[in-house]
Amino acid sequence: MLRTDEILSTIQMLHAEHLDVRTVTLALNVDDCSATSMEQMCCKLHAKVVRCAGGLVAACDRIGLRYGIPVINKRLAISPASHLLAGHGQATALAVARTLDEAAAACDVDLVGGFSALVHKGITPADELVMASLPEVLATTKRVCASVNVASHRAGINMDAIRRMGEVILRIADATAEARGFGCAKLVVFANIPEDNPFMAGAYVGDGEGEATVNIGVSGPGVVCSALARRIQLDGENLTLGDLAEEIKITSFRVTRVGELIGREVAADLGVPFGIVDLSLAPTPEVGDSVGEILRTLGVDRIGAPGSTAAVAMLTDAVKKGGAFASSSVGGLSGAFIPVSEDAALAKAVADGHLGLEKLEAMTSVCSVGLDMIAVPGDTPASTIAAIIADEVAIGVVNNKTTAVRIIPVPGATPGETVAFGGLFGSAVVMEVRNPGASDAFVRFGGRIPAPIQSLRN
């Protein structure tokens, strides 16, 4: 039996605290679109995407209207493009990307993820083709997003792939220099990439997934922040951090239940299975929808000060516990995101000099993703970008968690400069990268850093 206060609380979440379904992502396996002819492959790919995803936007709008819960983004994720490109060349890679872009536009889908390569243990010719084509793909398409998995807990860290990605990221920035390197915002480099992540730019369909499923990404940092503020106002000095963690857990439970309801309704409307609900506190540049504001409500007045990492750890753990209690279908990343440009409070902390790259990296060791949407000077060496990626994925490999890097070298920019990307991507202050070039020799060694001893569990 629902209590009146629970009903009123949910209404408050919807109308004043930015509760929404951040994304409904249709995960679609397109391996059956492979063909020896480029033209035939692209024809099959376009037809399948339009056939399967053509009704996604209308279904989301109908369900959102029915329950009064907005679905902000409607997206598509496919199985790795590298599967389709085996035996083909650069022209086919570009044609596949453009076909995906056109099909997504025909379906009115916001973004399509899955122009991906999994290279954590080795690089096939098809994987190399994906990586080599990324600068042109991300510069000439609007909706296509890419991901490359360079490390895993069981395989270790592929330093050859990381060195390659450092070079590729600089080439993407140069190819999109007129947009301040924005193409890099559509690429994520992962360790332990999840197969069912609905959030972009890292969404793709893993080998263990079905033909088609609906995955939901629910957000609500504003909801959590407001719940904490109310609790602190009511109980004040009598509260402990344990009490606040419980409040986060209860709020996350409610948000997850809302997300699963919408996800199952959309899946039923489309006639495909429901996959997972990813409860991730994914901020937006809008004031009041910020993970950074949660940290400040928890008592960290300056984000980046001592205690910031502990606060993120508590937040991520409580969100995961609330989500797991609410649903048996929690998946994806599920936790707290700390993307600098997409979070107004984090961006301000960088601008004010309170949050630097090193402290941000420490905070990523306990959040659910990694170094996300960080802008750096455009003259940062490729080897230094590779070393930043290596540091971040090492955290994921050793701790058996997903970590990722979405880094944007802004051509012509210097530390302290503000760069606006627009929309949900927000704006960021270019962060100082200390000791550029000092890791050249380390990166040049290449090879593979072996998996940690704790990976031997069988």
Stockholm file with secondary structure:
# STOCKHOLM 1.0

chainA/1-458         MLRTDEILSTIQMLHAEHLDVRTVTLALNVDDCSATSMEQMCCKLHAKVVRCAGGLVAACDRIGLRYGIPVINKRLAISPASHLLAGHGQATALAVARTLDEAAAACDVDLVGGFSALVHKGITPADELVMASLPEVLATTKRVCASVNVASHRAGINMDAIRRMGEVILRIADATAEARGFGCAKLVVFANIPEDNPFMAGAYVGDGEGEATVNIGVSGPGVVCSALARRIQLDGENLTLGDLAEEIKITSFRVTRVGELIGREVAADLGVPFGIVDLSLAPTPEVGDSVGEILRTLGVDRIGAPGSTAAVAMLTDAVKKGGAFASSSVGGLSGAFIPVSEDAALAKAVADGHLGLEKLEAMTSVCSVGLDMIAVPGDTPASTIAAIIADEVAIGVVNNKTTAVRIIPVPGATPGETVAFGGLFGSAVVMEVRNPGASDAFVRFGGRIPAPIQSLRN
#=GR chainA/1-458 SS CCCHHHHHHHHHHHHHSCCCEEEEEEEECCGGGCCSSHHHHHHHHHHHHHHHHTTHHHHHHHHHHHHTCCEEEEEEEESCHHHHHTTCCHHHHHHHHHHHHHHHHHTTCSEEEEEEEECSSCCCHHHHHHHHHHHHHHHHCSSEEEEEEEEETTTEEEHHHHHHHHHHHHHHHHHTGGGTTGGGGGEEEEESCCTTCCSSSSCCCCTTSCSEEEEEEECCHHHHHHHHHHHHHHHGGGCCHHHHHHHHHHHHHHHHHHHHHHHHHHHHHHTSCEEEEEEEECCCSSTTCCHHHHHHHTTCSSTTSTTHHHHHHHHHHHHHHHHHHHCSCBCSSCEECCBTTTCHHHHHHHHTTSCCHHHHHHHHTTSSSCEEEEEEETTCCHHHHHHHHHHHHHHHHHHTSCEEEEEEEETTCCTTCEEECCGGGCEEECCCCSSTTTTHHHHHHCSEECCCGGGCCC
#=GC SS_cons         CCCHHHHHHHHHHHHHSCCCEEEEEEEECCGGGCCSSHHHHHHHHHHHHHHHHTTHHHHHHHHHHHHTCCEEEEEEEESCHHHHHTTCCHHHHHHHHHHHHHHHHHTTCSEEEEEEEECSSCCCHHHHHHHHHHHHHHHHCSSEEEEEEEEETTTEEEHHHHHHHHHHHHHHHHHTGGGTTGGGGGEEEEESCCTTCCSSSSCCCCTTSCSEEEEEEECCHHHHHHHHHHHHHHHGGGCCHHHHHHHHHHHHHHHHHHHHHHHHHHHHHHTSCEEEEEEEECCCSSTTCCHHHHHHHTTCSSTTSTTHHHHHHHHHHHHHHHHHHHCSCBCSSCEECCBTTTCHHHHHHHHTTSCCHHHHHHHHTTSSSCEEEEEEETTCCHHHHHHHHHHHHHHHHHHTSCEEEEEEEETTCCTTCEEECCGGGCEEECCCCSSTTTTHHHHHHCSEECCCGGGCCC
//
